[in-house]
């Protein structure tokens, strides 16, 4: 089995049966009771992780789980917790796509986010939903992520045109190309218009094992159950 879509279970329960899925490439899990992910199996072949993990100590352990996936390419994280477990000693060199959606009421500390993004030096596509970040954080972010080409900031009202001007001037100065979208009432449609290969359609099954195409612009609850590889 290469793909699993499961909910209302704990990640600890999944760990106990994970050895039955050595070829798992995509995991979608909504965990209702994990404490933390510690000394679990290594998911060598996992390429896509979609995680909504609950925790009684109100810490997001999704990124700790990702550390056990050395070849992970794409992640969609949904959390209500403003504290993250981040191991700064480990980096995921393969991660290229990341969506982080936050639904909590407390502001996430920028230093925690900075420590997190440093773990993913080859990140190319980043979408951040409802994070209270500021213009100066965008300025730091593009320095932290040298491979970034698409940055979508949604529902973060403290990000302004000043950040967009900085990104534009930075790209001109250093020869980079970063498409930056932020806080416009129509920002999703703008991204979809300029990136027509990215789907916004609700689908239970999507043709093609392609996270960017079928998952990047979608909310967690609208993600497809399975991505059907074309060569199946």
Backbone bond lengths (Angstrom), bond angles and torsions (degrees), N, CA, C in turn:
res aa  C-N    CA-C-N  psi(-1)  N-CA   C-N-CA  omega(-1)  CA-C   N-CA-C  phi
1 X - - - 1.457 - - 1.525 109.87 -
2 X 1.325 115.70 134.15 1.458 120.04 -175.73 1.527 113.96 -107.75
3 X 1.336 117.25 -20.29 1.458 120.17 -177.81 1.522 110.31 -135.18
4 X 1.338 115.35 140.29 1.463 121.78 176.51 1.524 109.34 -133.39
5 X 1.318 115.69 135.57 1.465 122.70 174.62 1.522 106.21 -127.04
6 X 1.320 116.76 107.09 1.459 120.12 -173.70 1.527 110.30 -136.04
7 X 1.332 115.32 150.42 1.453 121.22 178.80 1.511 110.79 -143.57
8 X 1.335 114.96 166.55 1.464 121.90 178.32 1.522 112.60 58.21
9 X 1.311 115.98 35.87 1.459 122.14 172.98 1.525 107.50 -132.69
10 X 1.309 116.08 166.63 1.459 118.98 175.96 1.519 109.40 -97.03
11 X 1.303 114.95 151.62 1.454 119.41 176.34 1.521 110.49 -64.57
12 X 1.324 116.55 -31.02 1.468 120.01 176.09 1.528 110.90 -61.92
13 X 1.339 116.70 -39.81 1.465 120.13 176.07 1.522 110.69 -62.69
14 X 1.322 115.54 -42.54 1.459 119.13 -179.70 1.523 111.17 -64.11
15 X 1.321 117.39 -37.91 1.462 120.22 179.39 1.522 111.74 -56.39
16 X 1.332 115.41 -37.24 1.462 119.50 -175.42 1.529 112.95 -68.91
17 X 1.320 116.98 -20.13 1.473 119.85 179.85 1.523 111.69 -115.34
18 X 1.326 116.99 4.24 1.461 120.37 -174.07 1.523 112.61 -61.14
19 X 1.325 117.39 -27.12 1.467 119.50 -178.30 1.524 112.03 -66.58
20 X 1.329 116.92 -13.53 1.468 119.78 176.50 1.532 111.87 -79.68
21 X 1.326 117.02 -6.65 1.461 121.13 -175.45 1.532 111.04 -125.49
22 X 1.329 117.81 61.03 1.469 119.76 -176.54 1.520 113.58 -68.66
23 X 1.331 117.49 -18.86 1.463 120.94 -177.60 1.522 112.96 -103.86
24 X 1.326 116.95 15.68 1.460 120.96 -176.37 1.528 111.23 -62.82
25 X 1.337 115.49 127.08 1.460 121.65 -179.16 1.524 112.73 -113.07
26 X 1.325 117.18 -21.70 1.472 120.74 -179.72 1.526 109.03 -141.35
27 X 1.337 115.82 130.03 1.459 121.54 179.47 1.521 109.89 -130.51
28 X 1.326 115.79 124.19 1.463 122.36 171.51 1.520 106.41 -116.64
29 X 1.327 116.32 120.72 1.462 118.88 -177.34 1.521 110.26 -140.85
30 X 1.319 115.46 132.68 1.461 123.01 171.09 1.519 106.58 -112.22
31 X 1.314 115.10 106.69 1.464 122.59 -171.77 1.524 109.55 -98.17
32 X 1.323 116.25 127.12 1.459 120.87 -176.33 1.524 113.69 -99.00
33 X 1.364 118.49 5.05 1.458 114.39 -176.78 1.510 116.13 -166.88
34 X 1.320 119.93 25.80 1.456 120.87 -178.66 1.532 110.52 -73.40
35 X 1.304 116.82 144.40 1.463 120.33 171.88 1.526 109.38 -89.72
36 X 1.272 117.54 -56.89 1.456 122.02 171.42 1.515 107.37 -164.93
37 X 1.321 114.05 163.65 1.460 119.28 -179.05 1.518 107.09 -101.28
38 X 1.332 116.60 111.01 1.456 120.14 -172.90 1.519 110.30 -135.84
39 X 1.318 116.37 127.14 1.461 122.92 176.28 1.526 111.97 54.34
40 X 1.304 115.56 41.67 1.453 120.34 177.58 1.514 110.90 -89.27
41 X 1.328 116.96 -177.27 1.463 120.97 179.32 1.519 111.41 -68.37
42 X 1.310 114.94 159.40 1.464 121.39 174.96 1.523 107.90 -95.33
43 X 1.315 116.04 128.64 1.462 121.66 -179.82 1.525 108.37 -98.79
44 X 1.318 115.62 85.00 1.455 121.56 -172.47 1.524 113.19 -63.21
45 X 1.329 116.78 -33.93 1.465 120.00 -172.67 1.524 113.84 -101.13
46 X 1.324 117.44 -1.56 1.459 119.62 -177.19 1.528 110.69 -68.21
47 X 1.325 115.77 126.16 1.465 121.93 -178.76 1.519 112.88 -109.87
48 X 1.346 116.77 -29.84 1.461 121.63 -177.18 1.526 108.98 -129.45
49 X 1.340 116.55 127.47 1.462 121.82 176.28 1.523 109.09 -125.14
50 X 1.335 115.72 128.85 1.463 122.46 176.89 1.524 106.57 -123.21
51 X 1.334 117.18 110.48 1.459 120.96 -165.15 1.522 112.65 -129.70
52 X 1.327 115.41 129.90 1.461 123.76 168.71 1.520 105.76 -130.08
53 X 1.322 116.72 97.95 1.462 122.01 -170.42 1.520 110.93 -111.56
54 X 1.330 116.44 123.83 1.458 121.57 176.11 1.525 110.09 -85.33
55 X 1.334 115.02 157.58 1.463 119.05 -178.10 1.522 109.41 -156.51
56 X 1.335 118.56 128.53 1.466 120.48 179.87 1.520 113.65 -67.64
57 X 1.338 117.85 -21.29 1.459 119.36 177.60 1.525 112.02 -94.47
58 X 1.336 116.93 10.15 1.462 123.75 174.08 1.529 112.35 56.27
59 X 1.314 114.88 44.74 1.461 122.28 173.82 1.518 108.02 -123.76
60 X 1.313 116.52 136.20 1.462 120.95 177.68 1.525 109.40 -82.76
61 X 1.343 115.52 117.24 1.461 120.98 -179.60 1.531 112.54 -103.27
62 X 1.315 116.85 12.07 1.463 119.59 -178.08 1.520 111.81 -60.44
63 X 1.316 116.34 -38.48 1.461 119.19 -176.52 1.525 111.32 -75.51
64 X 1.326 116.94 -25.11 1.457 119.82 172.12 1.522 109.92 -67.43
65 X 1.327 116.63 -41.57 1.464 119.33 175.94 1.523 110.38 -60.83
66 X 1.320 117.19 -42.14 1.467 120.60 -179.46 1.523 111.93 -59.91
67 X 1.321 117.08 -29.17 1.466 120.17 178.07 1.521 112.12 -62.73
68 X 1.327 117.22 -20.54 1.468 120.97 178.95 1.523 112.07 -89.10
69 X 1.331 116.06 9.24 1.472 121.76 -178.27 1.528 108.42 -123.62
70 X 1.326 118.48 80.45 1.469 121.25 -170.59 1.515 114.95 -64.25
71 X 1.328 117.91 -20.75 1.459 120.88 -178.90 1.526 112.70 -109.82
72 X 1.318 116.18 19.05 1.459 121.02 -179.51 1.525 110.70 -64.02
73 X 1.323 115.75 130.96 1.460 121.56 -178.89 1.521 113.13 -105.99
74 X 1.347 117.09 -30.44 1.462 120.54 -172.89 1.522 109.90 -143.09
75 X 1.348 115.66 143.40 1.465 119.82 179.16 1.519 110.40 -144.59
76 X 1.326 114.42 140.48 1.468 122.62 175.82 1.525 105.94 -124.47
77 X 1.340 116.89 109.97 1.458 122.33 -173.50 1.528 109.74 -113.77
78 X 1.327 115.21 131.46 1.462 122.37 -179.60 1.518 107.53 -125.26
79 X 1.326 117.50 122.02 1.462 118.76 -174.38 1.522 111.98 -148.32
80 X 1.327 115.35 152.02 1.463 121.29 173.64 1.524 111.60 -108.51
81 X 1.331 116.65 4.26 1.457 120.94 -175.64 1.521 111.04 -101.20
82 X 1.331 116.37 137.05 1.464 119.89 -178.17 1.524 112.59 -96.37
83 X 1.333 117.01 1.12 1.464 120.97 172.19 1.525 108.94 -110.55
84 X 1.332 116.22 135.02 1.458 122.20 -179.55 1.523 109.76 -114.78
85 X 1.331 115.82 145.85 1.460 120.19 166.27 1.525 106.90 -88.90
86 X 1.321 116.42 114.68 1.462 121.45 -176.91 1.519 109.06 -128.92
87 X 1.316 116.72 120.99 1.463 122.33 174.85 1.522 108.04 -94.40
88 X 1.315 115.87 101.43 1.456 120.35 -176.91 1.512 114.30 -69.91
89 X 1.332 117.71 -9.63 1.462 120.47 -179.71 1.519 112.89 -83.84
90 X 1.329 117.09 -13.07 1.461 121.35 -178.91 1.521 110.32 -111.83
91 X 1.326 115.53 140.42 1.456 120.85 175.21 1.524 109.52 -125.34
92 X 1.314 114.97 146.68 1.464 120.98 174.63 1.518 108.15 -105.44
93 X 1.306 115.49 98.41 1.460 120.70 -175.43 1.524 112.33 -70.67
94 X 1.336 117.18 -24.28 1.466 120.34 -174.27 1.522 113.53 -86.42
95 X 1.326 118.04 -16.04 1.462 119.86 -174.50 1.528 110.82 -67.98
96 X 1.336 115.65 124.07 1.460 121.37 -179.53 1.521 113.30 -118.07
97 X 1.335 117.76 -24.13 1.462 121.44 -174.82 1.527 109.30 -128.28
98 X 1.339 116.28 130.47 1.462 119.52 179.75 1.521 110.41 -143.51
99 X 1.332 115.22 128.39 1.463 122.46 170.66 1.525 107.14 -116.85
100 X 1.328 116.38 126.63 1.461 121.78 177.60 1.524 108.35 -123.86
101 X 1.331 115.85 111.83 1.463 121.84 179.73 1.525 109.09 -110.58
102 X 1.323 115.19 126.34 1.464 121.07 -176.07 1.526 109.68 -117.10
103 X 1.336 117.06 131.87 1.461 120.51 -179.46 1.523 111.99 -121.29
104 X 1.312 117.50 12.96 1.459 120.85 -179.23 1.519 112.32 -79.96
105 X 1.326 115.35 171.57 1.466 121.01 -177.70 1.523 113.22 -99.79
106 X 1.328 117.67 -15.55 1.464 121.29 -179.99 1.523 110.27 -97.67
107 X 1.317 115.78 147.08 1.459 119.81 -178.33 1.527 110.57 -73.97
108 X 1.327 116.12 134.71 1.462 121.47 175.46 1.522 108.85 -76.06
109 X 1.307 116.04 131.24 1.456 120.47 -179.97 1.522 110.44 -65.72
110 X 1.322 116.63 131.63 1.459 120.28 -177.49 1.524 111.89 -61.34
111 X 1.313 117.94 -35.52 1.463 119.73 -179.63 1.526 111.66 -61.83
112 X 1.335 116.99 -34.15 1.466 119.98 175.68 1.522 110.66 -67.08
113 X 1.330 115.96 -41.88 1.465 119.57 177.88 1.525 110.79 -64.91
114 X 1.307 116.49 -40.40 1.462 120.58 -179.85 1.526 110.70 -62.31
115 X 1.314 117.24 -45.64 1.466 121.12 177.22 1.519 110.99 -59.94
116 X 1.327 115.21 -35.66 1.461 119.91 179.35 1.522 111.35 -67.08
117 X 1.320 117.36 -50.36 1.460 120.22 -174.67 1.528 112.46 -67.26
118 X 1.315 116.88 -28.74 1.463 120.27 177.57 1.527 110.86 -61.76
119 X 1.333 117.04 -24.84 1.462 121.15 179.63 1.527 112.55 -68.24
120 X 1.323 117.69 -16.50 1.464 121.14 -171.50 1.533 110.46 -122.71
121 X 1.321 117.59 71.65 1.470 121.25 -171.91 1.518 114.46 -67.39
122 X 1.329 118.18 -18.22 1.467 120.68 -178.19 1.525 112.93 -105.87
123 X 1.319 116.25 17.79 1.459 120.80 179.69 1.531 110.29 -63.93
124 X 1.336 115.30 130.29 1.467 121.03 -178.89 1.523 113.02 -109.26
125 X 1.317 116.52 -34.43 1.466 121.23 -173.63 1.524 108.70 -128.16
126 X 1.334 116.46 122.34 1.459 121.18 -175.41 1.526 110.29 -134.51
127 X 1.329 115.73 126.87 1.466 121.40 173.92 1.514 109.04 -123.19
128 X 1.320 116.30 128.05 1.458 122.50 179.97 1.519 108.75 -121.94
129 X 1.325 116.70 121.06 1.461 122.39 -179.13 1.524 111.13 -110.16
130 X 1.327 115.66 125.78 1.462 123.68 170.83 1.529 113.26 62.79
131 X 1.307 116.77 33.45 1.458 120.80 173.05 1.526 108.58 -97.76
132 X 1.313 115.87 132.61 1.466 119.53 -179.27 1.527 109.58 -83.71
133 X 1.309 113.99 81.66 1.456 120.07 177.47 1.522 109.17 -114.36
134 X 1.330 115.89 168.64 1.453 122.19 -171.52 1.529 110.33 -124.75
135 X 1.325 114.51 173.48 1.462 119.90 -178.97 1.524 112.04 -55.41
136 X 1.319 116.49 -44.22 1.464 119.44 -177.10 1.530 111.84 -64.20
137 X 1.307 117.29 -26.24 1.465 120.17 177.39 1.527 110.88 -71.32
138 X 1.313 117.10 -36.44 1.463 120.41 175.16 1.522 109.83 -62.88
139 X 1.319 116.19 -40.94 1.462 120.55 179.45 1.524 110.82 -61.44
140 X 1.315 117.25 -40.95 1.464 120.44 177.89 1.525 111.53 -70.40
141 X 1.320 115.13 -36.76 1.461 120.45 -174.14 1.518 112.27 -61.01
142 X 1.317 117.34 -42.56 1.465 118.90 -176.96 1.528 111.69 -71.82
143 X 1.323 117.02 -19.82 1.467 119.75 172.87 1.532 110.44 -79.00
144 X 1.325 116.35 -37.29 1.460 121.04 -179.23 1.521 111.56 -65.98
145 X 1.349 116.60 -35.19 1.467 122.16 -173.17 1.528 110.02 -112.90
146 X 1.326 117.94 88.66 1.469 121.24 -174.28 1.517 114.63 -69.43
147 X 1.347 118.07 -16.41 1.464 120.77 -178.56 1.531 112.52 -100.60
148 X 1.319 117.79 2.18 1.462 121.63 -174.37 1.532 111.50 -63.99
149 X 1.343 115.77 130.82 1.471 120.60 177.17 1.530 112.01 -124.69
150 X 1.340 118.20 -17.80 1.461 121.59 178.94 1.524 109.08 -138.06
151 X 1.337 115.41 121.32 1.458 121.70 179.20 1.525 108.52 -128.45
152 X 1.321 116.08 117.72 1.465 122.09 -178.28 1.523 108.62 -120.18
153 X 1.324 116.14 112.65 1.458 122.78 178.82 1.520 107.96 -108.28
154 X 1.328 116.75 116.62 1.465 120.76 -176.52 1.523 110.80 -117.96
155 X 1.323 115.09 132.65 1.463 122.11 175.20 1.527 112.03 59.57
156 X 1.322 115.98 47.34 1.464 122.77 171.57 1.528 106.79 -127.19
157 X 1.332 117.94 85.88 1.464 121.46 -168.12 1.516 115.61 -65.06
158 X 1.326 118.33 -14.29 1.466 119.58 179.27 1.527 112.32 -83.09
159 X 1.312 117.38 -5.85 1.470 120.67 173.43 1.522 107.44 -87.35
160 X 1.336 116.56 125.52 1.456 121.82 -171.78 1.527 111.50 -125.22
161 X 1.320 114.41 -175.62 1.461 120.65 178.57 1.525 111.56 -61.45
162 X 1.309 116.68 -25.34 1.464 119.74 177.54 1.523 110.91 -57.00
163 X 1.332 117.27 -42.54 1.465 120.85 178.53 1.518 110.68 -65.19
164 X 1.328 117.17 -40.96 1.465 120.61 179.29 1.522 110.85 -62.78
165 X 1.332 116.88 -40.68 1.465 120.65 178.02 1.524 110.64 -64.49
166 X 1.318 116.43 -39.43 1.462 119.70 178.87 1.520 110.73 -63.53
167 X 1.331 116.97 -45.51 1.464 120.65 179.56 1.521 110.45 -60.36
168 X 1.322 116.75 -43.51 1.465 120.22 -179.64 1.523 111.32 -62.93
169 X 1.324 117.01 -45.78 1.465 120.47 -179.70 1.525 111.28 -67.49
170 X 1.318 116.64 -37.72 1.462 120.95 178.37 1.524 110.53 -61.82
171 X 1.312 116.15 -44.35 1.466 120.02 -179.25 1.526 111.27 -64.14
172 X 1.312 117.08 -40.08 1.462 120.54 178.22 1.528 110.57 -64.24
173 X 1.305 115.80 -39.75 1.464 120.04 -176.20 1.519 112.50 -71.88
174 X 1.340 116.95 -37.91 1.461 120.55 -172.65 1.522 113.55 -111.04
175 X 1.309 117.22 8.00 1.459 120.61 174.94 1.513 114.52 69.17
176 X 1.319 116.89 30.28 1.460 120.62 177.33 1.524 110.66 -103.19
177 X 1.320 115.50 161.99 1.460 121.37 177.09 1.525 108.29 -126.97
178 X 1.329 116.14 108.98 1.461 122.14 179.66 1.521 108.46 -127.22
179 X 1.311 116.61 119.28 1.459 121.34 174.13 1.528 107.47 -87.41
180 X 1.336 114.93 119.70 1.462 121.21 -172.93 1.526 110.04 -119.71
181 X 1.333 116.00 124.46 1.459 122.09 -179.94 1.527 108.31 -126.31
182 X 1.338 116.36 138.06 1.462 118.03 -176.75 1.525 111.69 -154.25
183 X 1.292 116.01 133.64 1.460 126.32 159.79 1.511 117.49 51.78
184 X 1.289 118.80 10.06 1.451 119.70 175.21 1.525 108.72 -75.64
185 X 1.328 116.33 147.32 1.465 119.10 178.34 1.517 111.70 -59.76
186 X 1.316 114.83 -23.02 1.461 120.07 -176.47 1.523 111.03 -116.61
187 X 1.344 117.38 26.68 1.458 119.31 -171.84 1.520 112.78 -64.36
188 X 1.333 118.06 -35.84 1.461 119.60 178.73 1.522 110.96 -63.51
189 X 1.326 116.32 -43.86 1.462 119.41 178.94 1.520 111.30 -66.27
190 X 1.328 116.45 -34.07 1.459 119.72 178.55 1.525 111.08 -65.79
191 X 1.325 116.48 -44.69 1.465 119.63 177.30 1.522 110.10 -62.06
192 X 1.326 116.54 -45.63 1.463 120.62 -178.91 1.520 111.48 -62.85
193 X 1.336 116.47 -34.48 1.465 120.10 179.97 1.523 111.53 -69.85
194 X 1.319 116.55 -41.22 1.463 120.65 -177.04 1.529 112.33 -86.48
195 X 1.318 116.40 -15.59 1.468 122.28 175.82 1.530 107.63 -125.38
196 X 1.324 118.22 70.91 1.476 121.14 -173.38 1.523 113.96 -62.67
197 X 1.325 117.34 -16.51 1.461 119.78 178.83 1.527 112.03 -75.89
198 X 1.342 117.76 -8.22 1.460 121.47 -179.19 1.522 109.72 -96.58
199 X 1.315 116.33 120.77 1.462 121.64 -174.84 1.530 111.75 -86.33
200 X 1.339 115.36 143.36 1.461 121.87 172.18 1.529 111.23 -116.51
201 X 1.310 117.53 7.70 1.461 121.92 -177.57 1.534 111.04 -78.55
202 X 1.322 115.14 139.31 1.466 119.91 174.53 1.525 109.38 -76.34
203 X 1.315 115.81 121.45 1.463 121.23 -179.00 1.523 109.18 -140.09
204 X 1.309 116.80 137.95 1.459 120.04 173.58 1.520 111.08 -77.96
205 X 1.331 116.08 -33.13 1.463 122.29 178.09 1.525 107.65 -133.25
206 X 1.314 116.75 130.63 1.459 121.37 -178.62 1.518 109.66 -118.62
207 X 1.309 115.46 139.87 1.460 121.06 -177.64 1.518 110.43 -85.91
208 X 1.322 115.31 117.87 1.454 121.64 -179.94 1.521 110.75 112.75
209 X 1.321 116.50 128.99 1.467 121.52 179.36 1.527 107.78 -84.26
210 X 1.342 115.54 76.85 1.461 121.80 -169.30 1.527 108.74 -140.09
211 X 1.315 117.29 102.39 1.457 122.02 -178.68 1.516 111.46 -63.62
212 X 1.315 117.56 -46.79 1.457 119.74 -177.84 1.519 111.17 -58.96
213 X 1.300 117.32 -43.83 1.462 120.85 -176.75 1.520 111.96 -67.97
214 X 1.308 117.54 -43.24 1.460 120.60 -168.34 1.530 115.19 -106.32
215 X 1.339 118.35 -9.39 1.466 119.43 -171.94 1.526 114.72 -129.68
216 X 1.307 118.55 -28.42 1.461 121.36 -168.48 1.524 112.77 -60.18
217 X 1.324 117.72 -41.04 1.462 120.95 -176.08 1.524 113.49 -94.44
218 X 1.316 117.52 10.31 1.461 119.86 -175.50 1.529 111.44 -108.54
219 X 1.337 114.15 147.46 1.453 119.55 173.43 1.532 109.72 -70.41
220 X 1.316 115.66 158.12 1.460 120.53 -173.81 1.524 111.79 -55.83
221 X 1.323 117.02 -43.22 1.465 120.20 -177.50 1.523 113.13 -72.33
222 X 1.327 117.08 -10.49 1.464 120.68 -179.64 1.526 112.55 -104.18
223 X 1.324 116.92 6.74 1.460 119.48 -179.73 1.526 110.50 -68.41
224 X 1.333 117.18 144.08 1.471 119.49 178.42 1.523 111.23 -66.60
225 X 1.332 114.91 152.15 1.459 119.45 177.79 1.528 111.27 -65.72
226 X 1.318 115.37 -44.47 1.459 119.77 -177.21 1.524 110.34 -140.83
227 X 1.320 115.12 148.25 1.461 122.89 171.75 1.522 106.99 -105.34
228 X 1.309 116.44 117.01 1.458 121.20 -174.51 1.522 109.86 -91.41
229 X 1.334 118.34 108.28 1.467 120.26 178.74 1.523 111.36 -56.79
230 X 1.304 116.30 140.33 1.460 120.90 -177.90 1.518 111.32 -64.93
231 X 1.330 117.19 -28.44 1.463 120.02 -177.15 1.521 112.63 -86.40
232 X 1.358 118.20 7.05 1.467 119.99 176.64 1.521 109.68 -69.11
